[in-house]
Amino acid sequence: MNTRHIYSWGWKALLVGTVGFASCSYYTQKRPLKLYNQTIEKGLSYDAAIVPGYPFDGQVWDTLVKARVLWAVHLYHKGIVRNIIFSGGAVHTPYVEAQVMGRYAEALGIPAQHIYYETRAEHSTENIYYSYLLAQQEGFKSLALCTDPIQSILLKRFTNRRFGSPIAHLPFVRSVLESVHDADPKIDTAGLKVDNFTPLKSRESRWQSVRGTMGSGIDWNGQRVLPPL
């Protein structure tokens, strides 16, 4: 199913969730709201948000990636995150996912100097891994994963076990996004495509892709846990 069809499902249908345990309101609504409220009540803030990418068809941003970007923008304007790391290469389409998200974020008012790009990741675990390495290079000391509630749950064990510094989870809150979901800036897509593109499905079998999502393509250099930031 292409992204345009998914987009036509409508905003609220996606936020409720459509796969597996997504039908459980605890994962899609209660947990995200609890984490968000705790962050505000405790006055927590983070040097950077990690935002995993999603395919872009060159015409309209998919509802899921729209939610992730708007959520990161909201957290930036609230002072909860000071910088945003957009992560994702050209995986399923020729467009570099991180750069597409970054261009939308700039159109929504995020200063370019507070946007960072990680463009190697092709799987969700790689989004975290390579963004963590980038954070080390930039001297960031605290990170939050800012994505949809389902991806947050799926990556929770991975973020808890493989990184020397904690990675907080701040999945988007449906009720908050409903107040800003009409934002729909137009972007210039020039320079966002790679040449001689080959989609991931032509480079990996279904089983290889599943294993990649579980982190099989990551070179840990013999380290079970990456050093603290």
C-alpha positions in Angstrom: 0.0 0.0 0.0 1.5 3.3 -1.0 1.9 6.3 1.4 -0.8 8.3 -0.4 -3.3 5.6 0.4 -2.2 5.5 4.0 -2.5 9.3 4.2 -6.1 9.1 3.0 -7.0 7.1 6.0 -7.0 10.2 8.0 -5.1 11.6 11.0 -7.1 10.1 13.8 -7.2 6.6 12.3 -3.5 6.4 12.4 -3.0 7.9 15.9 -5.3 5.2 17.3 -3.0 2.6 15.8 -3.5 -0.2 13.3 -1.1 -3.1 14.2 -0.8 -5.7 16.9 -1.2 -4.3 20.4 -1.9 -0.9 18.9 -5.6 -1.4 19.8 -4.7 -1.2 23.5 -5.3 2.3 24.7 -2.6 1.9 27.3 0.2 1.8 24.7 -1.3 4.3 22.3 -2.7 6.9 24.7 -2.2 6.3 28.4 1.5 5.5 28.4 2.5 8.4 26.1 0.5 10.9 28.2 2.0 9.5 31.4 5.5 9.9 30.1 4.8 13.4 28.8 3.2 14.6 32.0 6.1 13.2 34.1 8.6 15.0 31.9 6.8 18.3 32.4 6.2 17.8 36.2 9.8 16.9 36.8 11.1 19.7 34.5 13.1 17.3 32.4 14.8 18.3 29.2 17.2 16.6 26.8 20.1 17.7 24.6 18.5 16.0 21.6 15.5 14.1 20.3 16.0 11.1 18.0 13.3 10.9 15.4 13.3 7.8 13.1 12.5 8.3 9.5 9.7 6.9 7.2 9.5 6.7 3.4 8.6 9.8 1.4 7.0 9.5 -2.0 8.1 13.0 -3.2 4.6 14.4 -3.2 3.1 14.4 0.3 4.4 13.5 3.7 2.9 10.4 5.2 0.6 10.8 8.2 3.0 8.8 10.4 6.1 10.9 9.6 4.0 14.0 9.9 3.1 13.0 13.5 6.8 12.3 14.4 8.0 15.6 13.0 5.2 17.7 14.5 5.8 16.0 17.9 9.5 16.8 17.8 8.7 20.4 16.8 6.3 20.6 19.7 8.9 19.3 22.2 11.5 21.8 20.8 9.1 24.7 21.3 8.3 23.5 24.8 11.9 23.5 25.7 11.9 19.7 26.4 14.5 19.0 23.6 17.2 21.5 22.5 18.1 19.8 19.3 16.6 17.3 16.9 18.4 14.4 15.3 16.5 13.2 12.2 17.5 9.7 11.2 17.1 7.6 8.1 18.7 7.1 4.7 17.1 6.5 1.3 15.6 3.2 2.2 12.4 2.4 0.3 12.3 5.5 -2.0 15.1 7.6 -3.4 14.4 10.4 -0.9 16.7 10.6 2.2 14.3 10.3 5.0 16.3 12.4 7.5 16.7 15.3 5.2 13.0 15.3 4.2 12.0 15.5 7.9 14.6 18.2 8.5 13.2 20.3 5.7 9.7 20.1 7.1 11.0 20.9 10.6 12.7 24.0 9.3 9.5 25.1 7.5 7.8 24.7 10.9 10.2 27.1 12.6 13.1 24.9 13.9 16.4 26.8 13.4 18.8 24.9 11.0 21.6 25.0 13.6 19.5 22.8 15.9 18.8 20.1 13.3 21.1 17.2 12.9 21.1 14.5 10.2 21.9 10.8 10.5 21.6 9.3 7.0 23.0 5.8 7.3 20.2 4.0 9.1 17.9 1.6 7.2 16.2 -0.1 10.1 14.7 1.2 13.4 17.5 -0.2 15.6 20.0 1.5 13.3 18.1 4.8 13.8 19.0 4.6 17.5 22.5 3.3 17.1 23.8 5.8 14.5 22.0 8.7 16.2 23.7 7.7 19.5 27.1 7.8 17.8 26.2 11.2 16.3 25.3 12.4 19.8 28.6 11.3 21.1 30.4 13.3 18.3 28.4 16.4 19.1 28.9 16.2 22.8 25.2 15.6 23.7 24.7 14.1 27.1 21.0 13.3 27.1 18.7 11.8 24.5 15.0 11.1 24.1 13.4 8.9 21.5 10.5 10.9 20.0 8.4 8.7 17.8 5.0 7.0 17.6 3.8 5.0 20.6 4.1 1.6 18.9 7.7 2.0 17.7 8.5 3.3 21.1 7.3 0.1 22.7 9.1 -2.1 20.1 12.4 -0.3 20.7 12.2 -0.1 24.5 14.2 -3.2 25.3 16.8 -2.3 22.7 17.4 1.2 24.1 17.5 -0.2 27.7 20.1 -2.8 27.0 22.7 -1.6 24.5 23.6 2.0 25.5 25.7 3.3 28.3 23.6 6.4 28.7 19.8 6.1 29.1 17.6 7.0 26.2 14.3 8.4 27.4 11.1 7.6 25.6 8.7 10.4 24.6 6.2 8.9 22.2 3.7 11.4 20.7 0.5 12.2 22.6 -2.5 12.0 20.4 -4.5 14.7 22.1 -1.6 17.2 21.8 -1.1 16.5 18.1 -4.8 16.8 17.3 -4.4 20.5 18.1 -1.6 21.0 15.6 -2.2 18.4 12.9 -3.4 20.9 10.4 0.1 22.3 9.9 1.1 21.3 6.4 4.0 23.3 5.1 5.3 22.9 1.5 8.9 22.1 1.0 11.4 22.2 -1.8 12.4 18.6 -2.5 15.4 19.5 -4.6 18.6 17.8 -3.4 16.8 15.3 -1.3 17.1 12.3 -3.6 20.1 10.0 -4.1 21.3 8.9 -7.6 21.4 5.3 -8.7 18.9 4.3 -6.0 18.2 0.7 -5.2 15.3 0.1 -2.7 16.0 -2.0 0.3 13.6 -4.8 -0.8 15.9 -5.4 -3.8 18.9 -5.6 -1.6 17.6 -7.7 1.3 15.3 -10.7 1.5 12.3 -10.5 3.8 14.2 -12.5 6.5 17.3 -10.3 6.2 15.0 -7.2 6.6 13.5 -8.7 9.8 17.0 -9.5 11.1 18.1 -6.0 10.2 15.2 -4.5 12.2 16.5 -6.6 15.2 19.9 -5.0 14.8 21.8 -7.7 12.8 23.4 -5.1 10.6 25.0 -3.1 13.4 28.7 -3.5 14.0 29.1 -3.1 17.7 32.9 -3.5 17.5 32.9 -6.2 20.2 31.0 -3.9 22.6 27.9 -5.3 24.3 27.0 -1.8 25.5 28.1 1.5 23.9 30.0 3.8 26.2 28.1 6.6 28.1 27.7 9.9 26.3 
